[in-house]
Amino acid sequence: MIPEDDYKAALPALQEFCDRIRTEIGLLLRSEDITLGAPLESRVKSWASVCDKSERASTPIISLDGVKDLVGVRVILLYRPDIERVLEILRDEFPIEAEERKGMDEDAESFGYQSVHALLRLSTPAAHLTPVPHAPPALRAEVQIRTLAQHIWAAASHDLQYKKERAVPKPLRRTIQRVSALLETIDLELERVLAEREEYVAELETDVGQLMLDIDILRKILCERLPEAHRDADERYAKTLEALKSAGIDDIAGLSGLIERRLEDALAFDAQITGALQKSSSAGGGARLADFNPDRLARGVYYCQEGLLRKMLEFERAAGRKGQGTR
């Protein structure tokens, strides 16, 4: 049996590692534009859970190093194809000790439950973490990767204790099977939506001036014609489209004309704000955190695509008022 004193002594290091690995994974997923279905979750296994796992183990667990999932991180995605993308990101950034695909290969014993588990560790934990007596020699994290639909099934089956089909009472089996099938259908249909959207965007011709704007056309034009540094992972293209239509711009020709006339002015204004914030920050923190997005400032810009376009609309309205005043 694992001594409880060892667990208590290791807990600060485990919690520090848990917080760090969740933050690092979050930053990686954000940088790769991975769409989450829910915020990242993480936990350090409780002492009661450690004891329970030790008691259920086929071979005795006598040290914390024998509990591979002391630290856990759960990544809940919106789209099924992103599971493989997340795995590739983790493989590129961390040493992976083991991978397991639970229920992903039509495993009948994993009735309904689907998830990919990756066991990873930091390359040099001692360089980043405060040494703690009795801490495990290898600080690992089990990362669970699943879609939101898969997570709904996992949560429901855990609550109902129907993890295997033979555990389901016969009168309920058809209903439970329908629920499992419906949730899997959701994943498959969302995957199809993604594929059809990619095909639609690939075939878009953004030089057809009379083509009416929609969110995907808008996104493609802005990504093509605005500097990459201004693009955020969570751009609000629906809001941007509303602002354009409110200004009477509803087709590609109108948007292209606006960009041609006002982009240079908007970029110059952005450069002024960015320079002032960088100068203020380096001079001792005169800029408030609310004044800027730190990620964008690190890229040398102030506005995201939406902000840049709104600034172009402001310059356009100002030019219109000036023109009216000279008549």
C-alpha positions as CSV (number, residue, x, y, z in Angstrom):
1,M,0.0,0.0,0.0
2,I,1.2,3.5,-0.8
3,P,2.1,5.5,2.4
4,E,-0.4,8.4,2.7
5,D,2.5,10.6,3.9
6,D,4.2,10.2,0.5
7,Y,1.0,11.4,-1.2
8,K,0.7,14.4,1.1
9,A,4.4,15.3,0.5
10,A,4.0,15.0,-3.3
11,L,0.8,16.9,-3.5
12,P,2.3,20.4,-4.0
13,A,4.5,19.2,-6.9
14,L,1.6,17.3,-8.4
15,Q,-0.7,20.4,-8.2
16,E,2.0,22.7,-9.7
17,F,2.6,20.2,-12.5
18,C,-1.2,19.9,-13.1
19,D,-1.6,23.6,-13.4
20,R,1.4,24.0,-15.7
21,I,0.5,21.2,-18.0
22,R,-3.1,22.4,-18.4
23,T,-1.9,25.9,-19.2
24,E,0.7,24.7,-21.7
25,I,-1.9,22.4,-23.5
26,G,-4.4,25.3,-23.6
27,L,-1.9,27.6,-25.2
28,L,-0.9,25.0,-27.8
29,L,-4.5,24.3,-28.7
30,R,-5.3,28.0,-29.0
31,S,-2.3,28.6,-31.2
32,E,-3.5,25.8,-33.6
33,D,-7.1,27.1,-33.7
34,I,-8.5,23.9,-32.1
35,T,-12.2,24.4,-31.3
36,L,-13.1,23.2,-27.8
37,G,-16.5,22.0,-26.8
38,A,-15.9,22.9,-23.2
39,P,-13.1,24.5,-21.1
40,L,-10.1,22.4,-20.3
41,E,-10.5,20.3,-17.2
42,S,-7.7,19.1,-14.9
43,R,-7.3,17.4,-11.5
44,V,-4.9,15.7,-9.2
45,K,-6.2,12.3,-8.1
46,S,-7.6,12.4,-4.6
47,W,-6.1,10.2,-1.9
48,A,-9.4,8.2,-1.8
49,S,-9.1,7.6,-5.5
50,V,-5.5,6.5,-5.2
51,C,-6.5,4.0,-2.5
52,D,-9.3,2.7,-4.6
53,K,-7.1,2.3,-7.7
54,S,-4.5,0.5,-5.6
55,E,-7.0,-1.9,-4.2
56,R,-8.4,-2.7,-7.6
57,A,-5.0,-3.2,-9.2
58,S,-4.1,-6.8,-10.3
59,T,-0.6,-6.3,-9.0
60,P,0.2,-4.4,-5.8
61,I,1.0,-0.6,-6.2
62,I,3.5,0.3,-3.6
63,S,4.6,3.8,-4.8
64,L,3.1,6.9,-6.3
65,D,5.1,6.2,-9.5
66,G,2.9,3.2,-10.0
67,V,-0.2,5.4,-10.4
68,K,0.2,6.7,-13.9
69,D,-2.9,9.0,-13.9
70,L,-2.1,10.9,-10.7
71,V,-2.6,14.1,-12.8
72,G,-5.3,14.2,-15.4
73,V,-6.3,16.7,-18.1
74,R,-9.5,16.4,-20.2
75,V,-9.7,17.9,-23.6
76,I,-13.3,18.1,-24.9
77,L,-13.5,19.0,-28.6
78,L,-16.4,20.0,-30.8
79,Y,-15.3,18.1,-33.8
80,R,-14.2,14.5,-34.1
81,P,-11.4,15.1,-36.7
82,D,-9.7,17.3,-34.2
83,I,-8.9,14.3,-32.0
84,E,-6.1,13.3,-34.3
85,R,-4.9,16.9,-34.6
86,V,-4.6,17.2,-30.8
87,L,-2.7,13.9,-30.7
88,E,-0.2,15.2,-33.2
89,I,0.2,18.5,-31.3
90,L,0.9,16.6,-28.1
91,R,3.4,14.2,-29.8
92,D,5.3,17.2,-31.2
93,E,5.5,18.9,-27.8
94,F,5.8,16.2,-25.2
95,P,7.3,12.8,-24.7
96,I,4.4,10.4,-24.9
97,E,4.8,7.2,-22.9
98,A,1.5,5.5,-24.0
99,E,-1.6,6.0,-26.1
100,E,-4.9,4.1,-25.8
101,R,-8.0,4.4,-28.0
102,K,-10.9,3.3,-25.8
103,G,-13.9,2.4,-27.8
104,M,-12.5,4.0,-31.0
105,D,-12.0,0.6,-32.7
106,E,-15.5,-0.7,-32.2
107,D,-14.5,-2.4,-28.9
108,A,-17.7,-4.2,-27.7
109,E,-16.4,-4.2,-24.1
110,S,-16.3,-0.4,-24.1
111,F,-20.0,-0.1,-24.9
112,G,-20.7,3.4,-26.0
113,Y,-17.6,4.9,-24.4
114,Q,-15.1,6.5,-26.8
115,S,-12.0,8.4,-25.8
116,V,-8.3,8.7,-26.6
117,H,-5.9,8.7,-23.7
118,A,-2.3,9.9,-24.0
119,L,0.2,9.6,-21.1
120,L,2.7,12.4,-21.3
121,R,5.3,14.1,-19.2
122,L,7.5,17.2,-19.2
123,S,10.9,16.6,-20.6
124,T,12.8,18.2,-17.7
125,P,10.3,18.7,-14.8
126,A,13.1,19.4,-12.3
127,A,14.1,22.5,-14.2
128,H,10.6,24.0,-13.9
129,L,9.1,22.6,-10.6
130,T,10.1,23.1,-7.0
131,P,11.7,19.8,-5.8
132,V,9.5,18.1,-3.2
133,P,10.6,15.0,-1.1
134,H,8.8,11.8,-2.0
135,A,7.4,13.2,-5.3
136,P,7.2,10.7,-8.2
137,P,10.4,10.5,-10.1
138,A,8.4,11.0,-13.4
139,L,5.6,13.6,-13.3
140,R,3.1,12.3,-15.8
141,A,-0.3,13.5,-17.0
142,E,-3.0,11.4,-18.5
143,V,-4.7,13.5,-21.2
144,Q,-8.2,12.3,-22.2
145,I,-9.3,13.6,-25.6
146,R,-12.9,13.2,-26.7
147,T,-15.7,15.1,-28.4
148,L,-18.5,16.8,-26.6
149,A,-20.9,14.1,-27.8
150,Q,-18.6,11.4,-26.5
151,H,-18.3,13.2,-23.2
152,I,-22.1,13.4,-22.8
153,W,-22.2,9.6,-23.1
154,A,-19.2,9.1,-20.8
155,A,-20.9,11.3,-18.1
156,A,-24.3,9.6,-18.5
157,S,-22.9,6.1,-18.5
158,H,-20.8,6.9,-15.4
159,D,-23.8,8.2,-13.6
160,L,-26.0,5.3,-14.7
161,Q,-23.1,2.8,-14.2
162,Y,-23.9,1.4,-17.7
163,K,-20.3,1.3,-18.9
164,K,-20.8,-2.2,-20.5
165,E,-23.8,-3.4,-22.4
166,R,-24.3,-6.4,-20.3
167,A,-24.8,-4.1,-17.3
168,V,-27.9,-2.5,-18.9
169,P,-31.2,-4.0,-17.8
170,K,-32.9,-5.7,-20.8
171,P,-36.0,-3.4,-20.8
172,L,-33.7,-0.4,-21.2
173,R,-31.2,-1.8,-23.8
174,R,-33.0,-0.5,-26.9
175,T,-33.4,3.0,-25.5
176,I,-29.7,3.1,-24.3
177,Q,-28.6,1.8,-27.7
178,R,-30.5,4.6,-29.4
179,V,-28.9,7.2,-27.2
180,S,-25.5,5.9,-28.0
181,A,-26.2,5.8,-31.7
182,L,-27.7,9.3,-31.7
183,L,-24.6,10.8,-30.0
184,E,-22.3,9.0,-32.5
185,T,-24.5,10.4,-35.3
186,I,-24.0,13.9,-34.0
187,D,-20.2,13.5,-34.3
188,L,-20.5,12.1,-37.8
189,E,-22.9,14.8,-39.0
190,L,-20.7,17.6,-37.6
191,E,-17.8,16.0,-39.4
192,R,-19.8,16.1,-42.6
193,V,-20.6,19.7,-42.0
194,L,-16.9,20.5,-41.7
195,A,-16.1,18.6,-44.9
196,E,-18.8,20.3,-46.9
197,R,-17.8,23.7,-45.5
198,E,-14.2,23.1,-46.5
199,E,-15.3,22.2,-50.0
200,Y,-17.5,25.3,-50.2
201,V,-14.7,27.6,-49.0
202,A,-12.2,26.0,-51.4
203,E,-14.4,26.7,-54.4
204,L,-15.2,30.3,-53.4
205,E,-14.1,32.9,-55.9
206,T,-13.5,36.1,-53.9
207,D,-13.1,38.2,-57.0
208,V,-16.8,37.9,-58.0
209,G,-17.9,41.4,-56.9
210,Q,-21.7,40.8,-57.0
211,L,-21.5,37.7,-54.7
212,M,-23.4,38.4,-51.5
213,L,-21.3,38.2,-48.3
214,D,-21.8,35.4,-45.8
215,I,-19.6,34.4,-42.8
216,D,-17.4,32.0,-44.8
217,I,-16.8,34.5,-47.6
218,L,-16.1,37.2,-45.1
219,R,-13.6,35.0,-43.2
220,K,-11.8,34.0,-46.4
221,I,-11.5,37.6,-47.7
222,L,-10.2,39.0,-44.4
223,C,-7.7,36.2,-44.0
224,E,-6.5,36.8,-47.6
225,R,-6.3,40.6,-47.5
226,L,-5.6,41.6,-43.9
227,P,-2.2,41.0,-42.2
228,E,-1.9,37.6,-40.5
229,A,-0.8,39.2,-37.2
230,H,-4.2,40.7,-36.7
231,R,-6.1,37.4,-36.8
232,D,-7.3,35.9,-33.5
233,A,-8.5,32.4,-33.1
234,D,-11.9,33.6,-31.8
235,E,-12.8,36.2,-34.3
236,R,-16.5,37.2,-34.2
237,Y,-17.2,37.0,-37.9
238,A,-21.0,37.1,-37.4
239,K,-20.7,40.4,-35.6
240,T,-18.4,41.8,-38.2
241,L,-20.9,40.8,-41.0
242,E,-23.7,42.5,-39.1
243,A,-21.6,45.7,-38.9
244,L,-20.9,45.6,-42.6
245,K,-24.5,45.1,-43.6
246,S,-25.5,47.9,-41.2
247,A,-23.2,50.2,-43.2
248,G,-24.8,49.1,-46.5
249,I,-21.9,46.7,-47.5
250,D,-23.4,43.3,-48.4
251,D,-21.4,42.0,-51.3
252,I,-17.7,41.3,-52.2
253,A,-17.3,44.4,-54.3
254,G,-18.4,46.6,-51.4
255,L,-16.1,44.9,-48.9
256,S,-13.2,45.0,-51.4
257,G,-13.7,48.7,-52.0
258,L,-13.7,49.4,-48.3
259,I,-10.4,47.5,-47.8
260,E,-8.8,49.3,-50.7
261,R,-9.8,52.7,-49.5
262,R,-9.3,52.4,-45.7
263,L,-6.9,49.6,-44.8
264,E,-3.9,51.8,-45.0
265,D,-5.5,54.4,-42.6
266,A,-6.6,51.7,-40.2
267,L,-3.1,50.1,-40.1
268,A,-1.5,53.4,-39.5
269,F,-3.9,54.1,-36.6
270,D,-3.2,50.6,-35.2
271,A,0.5,51.2,-35.4
272,Q,0.1,54.4,-33.3
273,I,-1.8,52.7,-30.6
274,T,0.6,49.7,-30.5
275,G,3.6,52.0,-30.3
276,A,2.1,54.0,-27.4
277,L,1.2,50.9,-25.5
278,Q,4.6,49.3,-25.9
279,K,6.3,52.5,-24.9
280,S,4.0,52.9,-21.8
281,S,4.5,49.2,-20.8
282,S,8.3,49.4,-21.1
283,A,8.3,52.7,-19.1
284,G,6.8,51.1,-16.0
285,G,3.3,49.9,-16.7
286,G,1.3,53.0,-17.6
287,A,-1.0,51.0,-19.8
288,R,-3.8,49.1,-18.1
289,L,-4.4,45.5,-18.9
290,A,-7.9,46.4,-20.2
291,D,-6.3,48.6,-22.8
292,F,-4.9,45.8,-24.9
293,N,-4.8,42.1,-25.7
294,P,-1.3,40.9,-24.5
295,D,-1.2,38.2,-27.2
296,R,-1.8,40.7,-30.0
297,L,0.6,43.2,-28.5
298,A,3.3,40.5,-28.5
299,R,2.6,40.2,-32.2
300,G,3.1,44.0,-32.6
301,V,-0.6,44.9,-33.3
302,Y,-3.6,46.3,-31.3
303,Y,-6.6,45.3,-33.3
304,C,-7.9,41.9,-34.3
305,Q,-9.5,41.5,-37.8
306,E,-12.9,42.6,-36.5
307,G,-11.4,45.7,-34.8
308,L,-9.5,46.6,-37.9
309,L,-12.6,46.4,-40.1
310,R,-14.6,48.5,-37.6
311,K,-11.9,51.1,-37.7
312,M,-12.1,51.1,-41.5
313,L,-15.8,51.7,-41.2
314,E,-15.2,54.6,-38.9
315,F,-12.8,56.2,-41.4
316,E,-15.3,55.6,-44.2
317,R,-18.1,57.3,-42.2
318,A,-15.8,60.2,-41.3
319,A,-14.8,60.7,-44.9
320,G,-18.5,60.7,-45.9
321,R,-19.4,63.3,-43.3
322,K,-16.4,65.4,-44.5
323,G,-17.5,65.1,-48.1
324,Q,-21.1,66.3,-47.2
325,G,-19.7,69.3,-45.3
326,T,-17.8,70.6,-48.3
327,R,-20.8,70.6,-50.6
